Amino acid sequence: MKKILITGSNGFIGSHLVDFCIKKGYKVFALNKPFSSFRNLIHYTNNRENFSDEEKRDYLEYSIKCPSNNNNLVLLECDLKNSTLMEKLIAKIKPEYLFHFGAQPYIIPSWEDPIDTIETNVIGTINVFEPIKKNKLNTRVIVACTAAEFGTTTRINRPLVETDPLMATNPYGISKIATELLSRQYYINFGIETINLRFFNLTGLRRINDAPSDFIRNVAKIELGLQKPTFKVGNLNPFRDFTDIKDAIQGIWLATTKGTSGETYHVCSNRKTQIRQILDIALTFSKKEIKVEENEPEKLRKTDEDILIGDNSKIKNELGFTITLTIEQTVREMFEYWMGYYKKVMNL
Protein backbone atom coordinates (compact mmCIF):
# COMPACT_ATOMS: atom_id res chain seq x y z
CA MET A 1 0.00 0.00 0.00
CA LYS A 2 1.36 3.41 -0.97
CA LYS A 3 2.03 5.82 1.87
CA ILE A 4 1.30 9.51 2.39
CA LEU A 5 2.60 11.76 5.16
CA ILE A 6 0.69 14.93 6.08
CA THR A 7 2.03 17.62 8.40
CA GLY A 8 -0.62 19.84 9.94
CA SER A 9 -3.04 16.94 9.63
CA ASN A 10 -5.50 18.28 12.19
CA GLY A 11 -5.70 21.66 10.48
CA PHE A 12 -8.59 22.71 8.30
CA ILE A 13 -7.00 21.70 4.99
CA GLY A 14 -4.99 18.84 6.45
CA SER A 15 -7.95 17.07 8.02
CA HIS A 16 -9.96 17.15 4.80
CA LEU A 17 -6.90 15.86 2.98
CA VAL A 18 -6.66 12.96 5.46
CA ASP A 19 -10.26 12.01 4.62
CA PHE A 20 -9.61 12.27 0.89
CA CYS A 21 -6.41 10.21 0.87
CA ILE A 22 -7.88 7.43 3.03
CA LYS A 23 -10.81 7.17 0.62
CA LYS A 24 -8.25 6.96 -2.20
CA GLY A 25 -6.82 3.85 -0.54
CA TYR A 26 -3.55 5.26 0.81
CA LYS A 27 -1.90 4.52 4.14
CA VAL A 28 -1.89 7.94 5.78
CA PHE A 29 0.60 9.05 8.43
CA ALA A 30 -0.91 12.15 10.02
CA LEU A 31 1.38 14.42 12.04
CA ASN A 32 -0.10 16.68 14.69
CA LYS A 33 1.60 19.15 17.02
CA PRO A 34 2.15 17.60 20.50
CA PHE A 35 -0.48 18.37 23.13
CA SER A 36 -2.84 19.96 20.59
CA SER A 37 -6.42 18.92 19.93
CA PHE A 38 -7.54 16.32 17.38
CA ARG A 39 -10.82 18.24 16.97
CA ASN A 40 -10.90 17.95 13.18
CA LEU A 41 -10.04 14.25 13.25
CA ILE A 42 -12.34 13.05 16.02
CA HIS A 43 -14.19 10.80 13.57
CA TYR A 44 -11.00 8.69 13.68
CA THR A 45 -10.51 8.88 17.47
CA ASN A 46 -13.97 7.88 18.70
CA ASN A 47 -14.72 11.55 19.42
CA ARG A 48 -11.62 12.02 21.58
CA GLU A 49 -9.84 15.35 21.16
CA ASN A 50 -6.93 14.66 23.48
CA PHE A 51 -5.03 11.67 24.84
CA SER A 52 -3.02 11.19 28.02
CA ASP A 53 0.58 10.03 27.88
CA GLU A 54 -0.55 6.61 29.11
CA GLU A 55 -2.85 6.21 26.10
CA LYS A 56 -0.10 6.90 23.56
CA ARG A 57 2.00 4.11 22.10
CA ASP A 58 5.65 3.97 21.07
CA TYR A 59 6.65 4.66 17.50
CA LEU A 60 10.38 4.72 16.73
CA GLU A 61 10.92 4.48 20.49
CA TYR A 62 9.01 7.72 21.06
CA SER A 63 5.66 7.80 22.85
CA ILE A 64 3.91 9.66 20.01
CA LYS A 65 1.35 7.28 18.47
CA CYS A 66 -2.26 8.12 19.33
CA PRO A 67 -5.21 5.71 19.03
CA SER A 68 -7.01 5.56 15.68
CA ASN A 69 -10.09 3.56 14.69
CA ASN A 70 -8.95 3.30 11.06
CA ASN A 71 -6.27 0.79 10.12
CA ASN A 72 -5.09 3.00 7.26
CA LEU A 73 -4.49 6.02 9.50
CA VAL A 74 -1.51 6.41 11.83
CA LEU A 75 -1.82 9.44 14.13
CA LEU A 76 1.56 10.74 15.29
CA GLU A 77 2.60 13.70 17.42
CA CYS A 78 5.64 15.63 16.23
CA ASP A 79 6.71 19.26 16.36
CA LEU A 80 8.02 20.54 13.02
CA LYS A 81 10.92 22.13 14.92
CA ASN A 82 12.07 18.71 16.15
CA SER A 83 14.58 17.95 13.40
CA THR A 84 15.71 14.64 14.93
CA LEU A 85 12.26 13.13 15.11
CA MET A 86 11.21 14.55 11.75
CA GLU A 87 14.20 12.86 10.10
CA LYS A 88 13.48 9.52 11.74
CA LEU A 89 9.82 9.61 10.77
CA ILE A 90 10.37 10.57 7.14
CA ALA A 91 13.23 8.07 6.73
CA LYS A 92 11.08 5.24 8.10
CA ILE A 93 7.81 6.07 6.36
CA LYS A 94 9.34 6.85 2.93
CA PRO A 95 6.11 8.45 1.68
CA GLU A 96 5.21 8.66 -1.98
CA TYR A 97 3.66 12.07 -1.31
CA LEU A 98 4.45 14.38 1.59
CA PHE A 99 1.94 17.17 2.11
CA HIS A 100 3.67 19.88 4.11
CA PHE A 101 0.64 21.74 5.45
CA GLY A 102 1.84 22.23 9.02
CA ALA A 103 2.54 25.85 10.01
CA GLN A 104 1.75 28.73 12.31
CA PRO A 105 -1.04 29.87 9.95
CA TYR A 106 -2.37 33.14 11.38
CA ILE A 107 -1.46 36.76 10.71
CA ILE A 108 -2.26 38.37 14.08
CA PRO A 109 -0.31 35.77 16.14
CA SER A 110 2.62 36.27 13.75
CA TRP A 111 2.87 39.89 14.91
CA GLU A 112 2.58 38.82 18.54
CA ASP A 113 5.24 36.10 18.29
CA PRO A 114 7.22 36.46 15.06
CA ILE A 115 10.05 34.24 16.32
CA ASP A 116 7.77 31.22 16.73
CA THR A 117 6.21 31.91 13.33
CA ILE A 118 9.59 32.00 11.58
CA GLU A 119 10.94 28.98 13.43
CA THR A 120 7.85 26.88 12.81
CA ASN A 121 7.30 27.84 9.18
CA VAL A 122 10.87 28.27 7.92
CA ILE A 123 12.96 25.90 10.05
CA GLY A 124 10.04 23.45 10.00
CA THR A 125 10.17 23.43 6.20
CA ILE A 126 13.92 22.73 6.22
CA ASN A 127 13.22 19.84 8.61
CA VAL A 128 10.84 18.38 6.01
CA PHE A 129 13.23 18.58 3.07
CA GLU A 130 16.54 17.66 4.67
CA PRO A 131 15.60 14.02 5.45
CA ILE A 132 14.42 13.56 1.86
CA LYS A 133 17.70 14.95 0.57
CA LYS A 134 19.85 13.02 3.05
CA ASN A 135 18.13 9.68 2.45
CA LYS A 136 17.69 10.23 -1.30
CA LEU A 137 13.98 9.45 -1.08
CA ASN A 138 11.72 9.43 -4.12
CA THR A 139 9.11 11.62 -2.43
CA ARG A 140 7.06 14.38 -4.05
CA VAL A 141 6.49 17.25 -1.62
CA ILE A 142 3.39 19.44 -1.89
CA VAL A 143 3.84 22.66 0.06
CA ALA A 144 1.05 24.88 1.37
CA CYS A 145 1.68 28.54 0.53
CA THR A 146 -0.59 31.56 0.86
CA ALA A 147 -1.94 34.68 -0.79
CA ALA A 148 -0.63 36.57 2.24
CA GLU A 149 2.73 36.47 0.47
CA PHE A 150 1.54 39.16 -1.94
CA GLY A 151 1.05 41.99 0.57
CA THR A 152 1.21 45.36 -1.15
CA THR A 153 1.24 43.64 -4.55
CA THR A 154 -2.55 43.67 -4.26
CA ARG A 155 -2.46 47.32 -5.35
CA ILE A 156 -2.07 46.02 -8.90
CA ASN A 157 -5.89 45.98 -8.76
CA ARG A 158 -6.52 42.81 -10.77
CA PRO A 159 -6.58 39.08 -10.03
CA LEU A 160 -3.07 38.05 -9.04
CA VAL A 161 -1.07 35.56 -11.10
CA GLU A 162 1.68 33.25 -9.90
CA THR A 163 4.47 35.50 -11.24
CA ASP A 164 3.37 38.72 -9.52
CA PRO A 165 5.85 40.16 -6.96
CA LEU A 166 5.65 38.90 -3.38
CA MET A 167 5.61 41.88 -0.98
CA ALA A 168 4.24 40.49 2.29
CA THR A 169 3.41 42.95 5.07
CA ASN A 170 3.35 40.59 8.08
CA PRO A 171 5.67 37.94 9.56
CA TYR A 172 3.34 35.11 8.52
CA GLY A 173 3.40 36.13 4.85
CA ILE A 174 7.16 36.66 4.98
CA SER A 175 7.67 33.20 6.51
CA LYS A 176 5.64 31.62 3.71
CA ILE A 177 7.66 33.42 1.05
CA ALA A 178 10.71 31.79 2.61
CA THR A 179 8.87 28.45 2.68
CA GLU A 180 8.06 28.71 -1.01
CA LEU A 181 11.60 29.71 -1.98
CA LEU A 182 13.08 26.91 0.11
CA SER A 183 10.85 24.43 -1.67
CA ARG A 184 11.98 25.77 -5.02
CA GLN A 185 15.67 25.62 -4.14
CA TYR A 186 15.42 21.98 -3.00
CA TYR A 187 13.96 21.22 -6.42
CA ILE A 188 16.58 23.19 -8.36
CA ASN A 189 19.63 22.15 -6.36
CA PHE A 190 18.77 18.63 -5.21
CA GLY A 191 16.16 17.41 -7.69
CA ILE A 192 13.43 16.86 -5.07
CA GLU A 193 10.03 16.98 -6.74
CA THR A 194 8.09 19.87 -5.24
CA ILE A 195 4.80 21.61 -5.90
CA ASN A 196 3.90 24.93 -4.27
CA LEU A 197 0.19 25.61 -3.80
CA ARG A 198 -0.68 29.22 -3.08
CA PHE A 199 -4.04 29.20 -1.30
CA PHE A 200 -6.29 32.24 -1.20
CA ASN A 201 -9.30 32.25 1.18
CA LEU A 202 -10.38 28.66 1.71
CA THR A 203 -13.48 28.03 3.80
CA GLY A 204 -16.04 25.31 4.40
CA LEU A 205 -16.94 22.59 6.89
CA ARG A 206 -14.84 22.54 10.11
CA ARG A 207 -13.26 25.93 9.40
CA ILE A 208 -12.68 28.24 12.37
CA ASN A 209 -10.86 31.56 12.70
CA ASP A 210 -11.98 33.07 9.43
CA ALA A 211 -14.72 35.61 8.76
CA PRO A 212 -17.33 33.23 7.23
CA SER A 213 -16.94 30.73 10.05
CA ASP A 214 -17.06 33.42 12.74
CA PHE A 215 -20.26 34.88 11.27
CA ILE A 216 -21.94 31.52 10.76
CA ARG A 217 -21.07 30.10 14.18
CA ASN A 218 -22.44 33.22 15.87
CA VAL A 219 -25.67 33.04 13.89
CA ALA A 220 -26.04 29.31 14.63
CA LYS A 221 -25.56 29.84 18.38
CA ILE A 222 -28.05 32.72 18.36
CA GLU A 223 -30.59 30.63 16.45
CA LEU A 224 -30.21 27.84 19.04
CA GLY A 225 -30.53 30.27 21.96
CA LEU A 226 -26.93 29.75 23.08
CA GLN A 227 -26.01 33.45 23.01
CA LYS A 228 -27.67 36.85 22.88
CA PRO A 229 -28.68 38.14 19.41
CA THR A 230 -25.62 40.33 18.98
CA PHE A 231 -21.97 39.90 18.02
CA LYS A 232 -18.96 41.95 16.96
CA VAL A 233 -17.10 41.82 13.66
CA GLY A 234 -14.10 43.49 12.04
CA ASN A 235 -13.86 45.27 8.70
CA LEU A 236 -16.62 44.12 6.35
CA ASN A 237 -15.59 46.16 3.31
CA PRO A 238 -12.69 44.15 1.81
CA PHE A 239 -13.20 41.81 -1.14
CA ARG A 240 -11.74 38.32 -1.00
CA ASP A 241 -11.45 35.18 -3.13
CA PHE A 242 -13.34 32.41 -1.30
CA THR A 243 -13.03 28.76 -2.36
CA ASP A 244 -14.86 25.83 -0.79
CA ILE A 245 -12.55 23.24 0.77
CA LYS A 246 -14.17 20.54 -1.37
CA ASP A 247 -13.07 22.31 -4.54
CA ALA A 248 -9.67 23.07 -3.02
CA ILE A 249 -9.01 19.40 -2.25
CA GLN A 250 -9.67 18.52 -5.88
CA GLY A 251 -7.20 21.22 -6.90
CA ILE A 252 -4.60 19.89 -4.47
CA TRP A 253 -4.90 16.37 -5.88
CA LEU A 254 -4.70 17.57 -9.48
CA ALA A 255 -1.51 19.45 -8.68
CA THR A 256 -0.13 16.47 -6.77
CA THR A 257 -0.68 13.97 -9.54
CA LYS A 258 -0.43 16.13 -12.66
CA GLY A 259 1.44 19.28 -11.66
CA THR A 260 4.88 20.18 -13.01
CA SER A 261 7.66 19.86 -10.43
CA GLY A 262 9.12 23.15 -9.25
CA GLU A 263 5.98 25.09 -10.18
CA THR A 264 3.58 27.19 -8.12
CA TYR A 265 -0.19 27.00 -8.67
CA HIS A 266 -2.94 29.24 -7.34
CA VAL A 267 -5.79 27.35 -5.67
CA CYS A 268 -8.57 29.91 -5.76
CA SER A 269 -11.96 30.69 -7.31
CA ASN A 270 -11.16 33.88 -9.27
CA ARG A 271 -14.39 35.29 -7.73
CA LYS A 272 -14.65 38.69 -6.05
CA THR A 273 -16.79 38.46 -2.92
CA GLN A 274 -17.17 41.20 -0.34
CA ILE A 275 -16.93 40.01 3.27
CA ARG A 276 -20.13 41.93 4.01
CA GLN A 277 -21.95 39.69 1.51
CA ILE A 278 -20.93 36.60 3.51
CA LEU A 279 -22.41 38.14 6.64
CA ASP A 280 -25.63 39.09 4.84
CA ILE A 281 -26.07 35.52 3.59
CA ALA A 282 -25.46 34.09 7.06
CA LEU A 283 -27.99 36.43 8.68
CA THR A 284 -30.75 35.18 6.38
CA PHE A 285 -30.55 31.77 8.10
CA SER A 286 -31.87 33.13 11.39
CA LYS A 287 -35.42 34.11 12.22
CA LYS A 288 -34.15 36.42 14.98
CA GLU A 289 -33.25 40.08 14.70
CA ILE A 290 -29.48 40.15 15.14
CA LYS A 291 -27.40 43.23 15.95
CA VAL A 292 -23.92 43.27 14.41
CA GLU A 293 -21.28 45.74 15.66
CA GLU A 294 -18.70 46.50 12.98
CA ASN A 295 -15.00 47.41 13.21
CA GLU A 296 -14.36 45.86 16.62
CA PRO A 297 -10.73 46.89 17.41
CA GLU A 298 -9.60 43.41 18.49
CA LYS A 299 -10.78 42.00 15.16
CA LEU A 300 -8.99 44.54 12.99
CA ARG A 301 -5.60 43.86 11.38
CA LYS A 302 -2.75 46.38 11.33
CA THR A 303 -2.86 46.22 7.53
CA ASP A 304 -5.76 44.82 5.55
CA GLU A 305 -5.83 44.70 1.75
CA ASP A 306 -9.00 46.17 0.18
CA ILE A 307 -9.07 43.54 -2.57
CA LEU A 308 -7.27 40.19 -2.71
CA ILE A 309 -8.33 38.03 -5.65
CA GLY A 310 -6.42 35.22 -7.34
CA ASP A 311 -6.19 34.26 -11.00
CA ASN A 312 -6.65 30.49 -11.33
CA SER A 313 -6.01 30.32 -15.08
CA LYS A 314 -2.82 28.28 -14.70
CA ILE A 315 -4.30 25.43 -12.65
CA LYS A 316 -7.45 25.46 -14.81
CA ASN A 317 -5.69 25.43 -18.17
CA GLU A 318 -2.83 23.10 -17.28
CA LEU A 319 -4.53 20.68 -14.89
CA GLY A 320 -8.28 20.94 -15.54
CA PHE A 321 -9.29 22.51 -12.21
CA THR A 322 -12.88 23.74 -11.93
CA ILE A 323 -14.98 25.49 -9.29
CA THR A 324 -18.19 23.57 -8.60
CA LEU A 325 -19.74 25.30 -5.56
CA THR A 326 -21.21 28.80 -5.24
CA ILE A 327 -20.49 30.91 -2.19
CA GLU A 328 -24.17 30.61 -1.23
CA GLN A 329 -23.91 26.80 -1.24
CA THR A 330 -20.76 26.91 0.88
CA VAL A 331 -22.25 29.25 3.48
CA ARG A 332 -25.45 27.17 3.68
CA GLU A 333 -23.50 23.92 4.22
CA MET A 334 -21.35 25.58 6.88
CA PHE A 335 -24.44 26.81 8.73
CA GLU A 336 -26.02 23.36 8.70
CA TYR A 337 -22.74 21.84 9.90
CA TRP A 338 -22.42 24.20 12.88
CA MET A 339 -26.09 23.85 13.78
CA GLY A 340 -25.58 20.10 13.97
CA TYR A 341 -22.32 20.51 15.87
CA TYR A 342 -23.79 22.74 18.60
CA LYS A 343 -26.91 20.61 18.94
CA LYS A 344 -24.69 17.59 19.54
CA VAL A 345 -22.23 19.13 22.00
CA MET A 346 -24.99 20.94 23.92
CA ASN A 347 -27.37 17.94 23.84
CA LEU A 348 -30.14 20.04 22.28
C-alpha positions as CSV (number, residue, x, y, z in Angstrom):
1,M,0.0,0.0,0.0
2,K,1.4,3.4,-1.0
3,K,2.0,5.8,1.9
4,I,1.3,9.5,2.4
5,L,2.6,11.8,5.2
6,I,0.7,14.9,6.1
7,T,2.0,17.6,8.4
8,G,-0.6,19.8,9.9
9,S,-3.0,16.9,9.6
10,N,-5.5,18.3,12.2
11,G,-5.7,21.7,10.5
12,F,-8.6,22.7,8.3
13,I,-7.0,21.7,5.0
14,G,-5.0,18.8,6.4
15,S,-8.0,17.1,8.0
16,H,-10.0,17.2,4.8
17,L,-6.9,15.9,3.0
18,V,-6.7,13.0,5.5
19,D,-10.3,12.0,4.6
20,F,-9.6,12.3,0.9
21,C,-6.4,10.2,0.9
22,I,-7.9,7.4,3.0
23,K,-10.8,7.2,0.6
24,K,-8.2,7.0,-2.2
25,G,-6.8,3.8,-0.5
26,Y,-3.5,5.3,0.8
27,K,-1.9,4.5,4.1
28,V,-1.9,7.9,5.8
29,F,0.6,9.1,8.4
30,A,-0.9,12.1,10.0
31,L,1.4,14.4,12.0
32,N,-0.1,16.7,14.7
33,K,1.6,19.1,17.0
34,P,2.2,17.6,20.5
35,F,-0.5,18.4,23.1
36,S,-2.8,20.0,20.6
37,S,-6.4,18.9,19.9
38,F,-7.5,16.3,17.4
39,R,-10.8,18.2,17.0
40,N,-10.9,18.0,13.2
41,L,-10.0,14.3,13.2
42,I,-12.3,13.0,16.0
43,H,-14.2,10.8,13.6
44,Y,-11.0,8.7,13.7
45,T,-10.5,8.9,17.5
46,N,-14.0,7.9,18.7
47,N,-14.7,11.5,19.4
48,R,-11.6,12.0,21.6
49,E,-9.8,15.4,21.2
50,N,-6.9,14.7,23.5
51,F,-5.0,11.7,24.8
52,S,-3.0,11.2,28.0
53,D,0.6,10.0,27.9
54,E,-0.6,6.6,29.1
55,E,-2.8,6.2,26.1
56,K,-0.1,6.9,23.6
57,R,2.0,4.1,22.1
58,D,5.6,4.0,21.1
59,Y,6.6,4.7,17.5
60,L,10.4,4.7,16.7
61,E,10.9,4.5,20.5
62,Y,9.0,7.7,21.1
63,S,5.7,7.8,22.8
64,I,3.9,9.7,20.0
65,K,1.3,7.3,18.5
66,C,-2.3,8.1,19.3
67,P,-5.2,5.7,19.0
68,S,-7.0,5.6,15.7
69,N,-10.1,3.6,14.7
70,N,-9.0,3.3,11.1
71,N,-6.3,0.8,10.1
72,N,-5.1,3.0,7.3
73,L,-4.5,6.0,9.5
74,V,-1.5,6.4,11.8
75,L,-1.8,9.4,14.1
76,L,1.6,10.7,15.3
77,E,2.6,13.7,17.4
78,C,5.6,15.6,16.2
79,D,6.7,19.3,16.4
80,L,8.0,20.5,13.0
81,K,10.9,22.1,14.9
82,N,12.1,18.7,16.2
83,S,14.6,17.9,13.4
84,T,15.7,14.6,14.9
85,L,12.3,13.1,15.1
86,M,11.2,14.5,11.7
87,E,14.2,12.9,10.1
88,K,13.5,9.5,11.7
89,L,9.8,9.6,10.8
90,I,10.4,10.6,7.1
91,A,13.2,8.1,6.7
92,K,11.1,5.2,8.1
93,I,7.8,6.1,6.4
94,K,9.3,6.8,2.9
95,P,6.1,8.5,1.7
96,E,5.2,8.7,-2.0
97,Y,3.7,12.1,-1.3
98,L,4.4,14.4,1.6
99,F,1.9,17.2,2.1
100,H,3.7,19.9,4.1
101,F,0.6,21.7,5.4
102,G,1.8,22.2,9.0
103,A,2.5,25.8,10.0
104,Q,1.7,28.7,12.3
105,P,-1.0,29.9,10.0
106,Y,-2.4,33.1,11.4
107,I,-1.5,36.8,10.7
108,I,-2.3,38.4,14.1
109,P,-0.3,35.8,16.1
110,S,2.6,36.3,13.8
111,W,2.9,39.9,14.9
112,E,2.6,38.8,18.5
113,D,5.2,36.1,18.3
114,P,7.2,36.5,15.1
115,I,10.0,34.2,16.3
116,D,7.8,31.2,16.7
117,T,6.2,31.9,13.3
118,I,9.6,32.0,11.6
119,E,10.9,29.0,13.4
120,T,7.9,26.9,12.8
121,N,7.3,27.8,9.2
122,V,10.9,28.3,7.9
123,I,13.0,25.9,10.0
124,G,10.0,23.5,10.0
125,T,10.2,23.4,6.2
126,I,13.9,22.7,6.2
127,N,13.2,19.8,8.6
128,V,10.8,18.4,6.0
129,F,13.2,18.6,3.1
130,E,16.5,17.7,4.7
131,P,15.6,14.0,5.5
132,I,14.4,13.6,1.9
133,K,17.7,15.0,0.6
134,K,19.9,13.0,3.1
135,N,18.1,9.7,2.4
136,K,17.7,10.2,-1.3
137,L,14.0,9.4,-1.1
138,N,11.7,9.4,-4.1
139,T,9.1,11.6,-2.4
140,R,7.1,14.4,-4.1
141,V,6.5,17.3,-1.6
142,I,3.4,19.4,-1.9
143,V,3.8,22.7,0.1
144,A,1.0,24.9,1.4
145,C,1.7,28.5,0.5
146,T,-0.6,31.6,0.9
147,A,-1.9,34.7,-0.8
148,A,-0.6,36.6,2.2
149,E,2.7,36.5,0.5
150,F,1.5,39.2,-1.9
151,G,1.0,42.0,0.6
152,T,1.2,45.4,-1.2
153,T,1.2,43.6,-4.6
154,T,-2.6,43.7,-4.3
155,R,-2.5,47.3,-5.4
156,I,-2.1,46.0,-8.9
157,N,-5.9,46.0,-8.8
158,R,-6.5,42.8,-10.8
159,P,-6.6,39.1,-10.0
160,L,-3.1,38.0,-9.0
161,V,-1.1,35.6,-11.1
162,E,1.7,33.3,-9.9
163,T,4.5,35.5,-11.2
164,D,3.4,38.7,-9.5
165,P,5.8,40.2,-7.0
166,L,5.7,38.9,-3.4
167,M,5.6,41.9,-1.0
168,A,4.2,40.5,2.3
169,T,3.4,42.9,5.1
170,N,3.3,40.6,8.1
171,P,5.7,37.9,9.6
172,Y,3.3,35.1,8.5
173,G,3.4,36.1,4.9
174,I,7.2,36.7,5.0
175,S,7.7,33.2,6.5
176,K,5.6,31.6,3.7
177,I,7.7,33.4,1.0
178,A,10.7,31.8,2.6
179,T,8.9,28.4,2.7
180,E,8.1,28.7,-1.0
181,L,11.6,29.7,-2.0
182,L,13.1,26.9,0.1
183,S,10.9,24.4,-1.7
184,R,12.0,25.8,-5.0
185,Q,15.7,25.6,-4.1
186,Y,15.4,22.0,-3.0
187,Y,14.0,21.2,-6.4
188,I,16.6,23.2,-8.4
189,N,19.6,22.1,-6.4
190,F,18.8,18.6,-5.2
191,G,16.2,17.4,-7.7
192,I,13.4,16.9,-5.1
193,E,10.0,17.0,-6.7
194,T,8.1,19.9,-5.2
195,I,4.8,21.6,-5.9
196,N,3.9,24.9,-4.3
197,L,0.2,25.6,-3.8
198,R,-0.7,29.2,-3.1
199,F,-4.0,29.2,-1.3
200,F,-6.3,32.2,-1.2
201,N,-9.3,32.2,1.2
202,L,-10.4,28.7,1.7
203,T,-13.5,28.0,3.8
204,G,-16.0,25.3,4.4
205,L,-16.9,22.6,6.9
206,R,-14.8,22.5,10.1
207,R,-13.3,25.9,9.4
208,I,-12.7,28.2,12.4
209,N,-10.9,31.6,12.7
210,D,-12.0,33.1,9.4
211,A,-14.7,35.6,8.8
212,P,-17.3,33.2,7.2
213,S,-16.9,30.7,10.0
214,D,-17.1,33.4,12.7
215,F,-20.3,34.9,11.3
216,I,-21.9,31.5,10.8
217,R,-21.1,30.1,14.2
218,N,-22.4,33.2,15.9
219,V,-25.7,33.0,13.9
220,A,-26.0,29.3,14.6
221,K,-25.6,29.8,18.4
222,I,-28.1,32.7,18.4
223,E,-30.6,30.6,16.5
224,L,-30.2,27.8,19.0
225,G,-30.5,30.3,22.0
226,L,-26.9,29.7,23.1
227,Q,-26.0,33.5,23.0
228,K,-27.7,36.8,22.9
229,P,-28.7,38.1,19.4
230,T,-25.6,40.3,19.0
231,F,-22.0,39.9,18.0
232,K,-19.0,41.9,17.0
233,V,-17.1,41.8,13.7
234,G,-14.1,43.5,12.0
235,N,-13.9,45.3,8.7
236,L,-16.6,44.1,6.3
237,N,-15.6,46.2,3.3
238,P,-12.7,44.2,1.8
239,F,-13.2,41.8,-1.1
240,R,-11.7,38.3,-1.0
241,D,-11.4,35.2,-3.1
242,F,-13.3,32.4,-1.3
243,T,-13.0,28.8,-2.4
244,D,-14.9,25.8,-0.8
245,I,-12.5,23.2,0.8
246,K,-14.2,20.5,-1.4
247,D,-13.1,22.3,-4.5
248,A,-9.7,23.1,-3.0
249,I,-9.0,19.4,-2.2
250,Q,-9.7,18.5,-5.9
251,G,-7.2,21.2,-6.9
252,I,-4.6,19.9,-4.5
253,W,-4.9,16.4,-5.9
254,L,-4.7,17.6,-9.5
255,A,-1.5,19.5,-8.7
256,T,-0.1,16.5,-6.8
257,T,-0.7,14.0,-9.5
258,K,-0.4,16.1,-12.7
259,G,1.4,19.3,-11.7
260,T,4.9,20.2,-13.0
261,S,7.7,19.9,-10.4
262,G,9.1,23.1,-9.2
263,E,6.0,25.1,-10.2
264,T,3.6,27.2,-8.1
265,Y,-0.2,27.0,-8.7
266,H,-2.9,29.2,-7.3
267,V,-5.8,27.4,-5.7
268,C,-8.6,29.9,-5.8
269,S,-12.0,30.7,-7.3
270,N,-11.2,33.9,-9.3
271,R,-14.4,35.3,-7.7
272,K,-14.6,38.7,-6.1
273,T,-16.8,38.5,-2.9
274,Q,-17.2,41.2,-0.3
275,I,-16.9,40.0,3.3
276,R,-20.1,41.9,4.0
277,Q,-22.0,39.7,1.5
278,I,-20.9,36.6,3.5
279,L,-22.4,38.1,6.6
280,D,-25.6,39.1,4.8
281,I,-26.1,35.5,3.6
282,A,-25.5,34.1,7.1
283,L,-28.0,36.4,8.7
284,T,-30.7,35.2,6.4
285,F,-30.5,31.8,8.1
286,S,-31.9,33.1,11.4
287,K,-35.4,34.1,12.2
288,K,-34.2,36.4,15.0
289,E,-33.2,40.1,14.7
290,I,-29.5,40.2,15.1
291,K,-27.4,43.2,15.9
292,V,-23.9,43.3,14.4
293,E,-21.3,45.7,15.7
294,E,-18.7,46.5,13.0
295,N,-15.0,47.4,13.2
296,E,-14.4,45.9,16.6
297,P,-10.7,46.9,17.4
298,E,-9.6,43.4,18.5
299,K,-10.8,42.0,15.2
300,L,-9.0,44.5,13.0
301,R,-5.6,43.9,11.4
302,K,-2.7,46.4,11.3
303,T,-2.9,46.2,7.5
304,D,-5.8,44.8,5.5
305,E,-5.8,44.7,1.8
306,D,-9.0,46.2,0.2
307,I,-9.1,43.5,-2.6
308,L,-7.3,40.2,-2.7
309,I,-8.3,38.0,-5.7
310,G,-6.4,35.2,-7.3
311,D,-6.2,34.3,-11.0
312,N,-6.6,30.5,-11.3
313,S,-6.0,30.3,-15.1
314,K,-2.8,28.3,-14.7
315,I,-4.3,25.4,-12.7
316,K,-7.4,25.5,-14.8
317,N,-5.7,25.4,-18.2
318,E,-2.8,23.1,-17.3
319,L,-4.5,20.7,-14.9
320,G,-8.3,20.9,-15.5
321,F,-9.3,22.5,-12.2
322,T,-12.9,23.7,-11.9
323,I,-15.0,25.5,-9.3
324,T,-18.2,23.6,-8.6
325,L,-19.7,25.3,-5.6
326,T,-21.2,28.8,-5.2
327,I,-20.5,30.9,-2.2
328,E,-24.2,30.6,-1.2
329,Q,-23.9,26.8,-1.2
330,T,-20.8,26.9,0.9
331,V,-22.2,29.3,3.5
332,R,-25.4,27.2,3.7
333,E,-23.5,23.9,4.2
334,M,-21.4,25.6,6.9
335,F,-24.4,26.8,8.7
336,E,-26.0,23.4,8.7
337,Y,-22.7,21.8,9.9
338,W,-22.4,24.2,12.9
339,M,-26.1,23.9,13.8
340,G,-25.6,20.1,14.0
341,Y,-22.3,20.5,15.9
342,Y,-23.8,22.7,18.6
343,K,-26.9,20.6,18.9
344,K,-24.7,17.6,19.5
345,V,-22.2,19.1,22.0
346,M,-25.0,20.9,23.9
347,N,-27.4,17.9,23.8
348,L,-30.1,20.0,22.3
